[in-house]
Amino acid sequence: MKPELKQYADKLNKKLLDQLEEVPSSKLSKVAKTIVEEFESAQVDAGEAVGLICAESIGEQGTQMTLDTFHFAGVAEMNVTMGLPRLIEILDGRKLIKTPMMEIFLKSPYNKGKDVRDLARKLKATKVGDLVKEYSMNIAELKLQLTMDEEKMKIWGVTPAGLSKAISKGVKAKVKMEGNVVDVKLKDDSDLSALYSLRGTINELQAAGIKGISQVLTVERGEEFIIITSGTNLKKVLELDFVDGERTTTNDLYEIAKVLGIEAARQAIINEVDRVIDAQGLSIDTRHVLLVADTMTVSGSIKGITRYGVVSEKSSVLARASFETPIKHLINATLAGERDPLNSVVENVMLNQLIPVGTGLPKLNMEKK
């Protein structure tokens, strides 16, 4: 550390001190003084009710939001939940979201449009039923015959060998393929009902693509092409060599946490909330969103702002009881012999006491003579 910086060692954090190391000595004194003033003015005052201000700031803007669904033109199944429903989905930390989707960024030269439609087709989970042109059933021999559409197989990149393998893997029957005709023969001791249900089973088998991705759409964004999908499978997509793994993302927070870790999930919460707010033309200070994201992920896993998530982990009995199901919390706390130190806002409001916020924070102790 430069000798001139030693006087600031207890006033600034390590990151700011490291950045000041790069400042020329002639300007160091002036720059350091300015940074210290800015840093001190950015600190939260003792007793500041940051949680209440955060909740109020997000809640106030939330009342201006619409119940919005965005639809991609040209693809019937591709909708994206936006607005208030999406904000609730994120903050509740829901595992099953209404419209899971991915934004897949591509490496050069594919991001300039080269073979981008063919790549998109490779991603879509193509079922055997999508490729069948005609069915015929032989009841005497307990055999199902599928005539495949060769043109569709070519479009979706399905080979005869790959198709035969997918069917063999999915059903307990003898599979034989000649040209574009697939014969599926059941065991001799099978009954007719097994033959009739066989067709439905085969239709749902995946012939190509990535499991979970039901629709794909190529979109030109700025100066590059990206692929937007309905459905998500981040792990499998990141394994593809033409995908830019640093920018590709999904709107499924739990999948991000599982594949990339909790820090990535925290950033995803911030990004998703910001996206919803920006789409509505609203403005919330990013520090409020940061506080919510930290609260949801501080335990190492995603916890929603619900009675089963963040609220269930509060140390205060009365704070837990104030949210939902108060009788249950009070009985459990009584049985366990819990004590409530009354350190927060909610429990003091419930008891009609001065809350430990702002001017209510300092305590005066007088020594009796």
Sequence and secondary structure as in RCSB ss.txt:
>XXXX:A:sequence
MKPELKQYADKLNKKLLDQLEEVPSSKLSKVAKTIVEEFESAQVDAGEAVGLICAESIGEQGTQMTLDTFHFAGV
AEMNVTMGLPRLIEILDGRKLIKTPMMEIFLKSPYNKGKDVRDLARKLKATKVGDLVKEYSMNIAELKLQLTMDE
EKMKIWGVTPAGLSKAISKGVKAKVKMEGNVVDVKLKDDSDLSALYSLRGTINELQAAGIKGISQVLTVERGEEF
IIITSGTNLKKVLELDFVDGERTTTNDLYEIAKVLGIEAARQAIINEVDRVIDAQGLSIDTRHVLLVADTMTVSG
SIKGITRYGVVSEKSSVLARASFETPIKHLINATLAGERDPLNSVVENVMLNQLIPVGTGLPKLNMEKK
>XXXX:A:secstr
  GGGGGGTTTS HHHHHHHTTS HHHHHHHHHHHHHHHHHHS  TT  HHHHHHHHHHHHHTT    EEE TT 
TT EEE HHHHHHHHHTT SS SS EEEEEB TTGGGTTTHHHHHHHHS EEHHHHEEEEEEETTTTEEEEEE H
HHHHHTT  HHHHHHHHHHHSSSEEEEETTEEEEE  TT  HHHHHHHHHHHHTSEEES TT  EEEEEEETTEE
EEEEES  HHHHHTSTTB TTT EES HHHHHHHH HHHHHHHHHHHHHHHHHHTT    HHHHHHHHHHHHTTS
S   SSTTTTGGG S HHHHHHHS HHHHHHHHHHHT      SHHHHHHTT   SSGGGS        
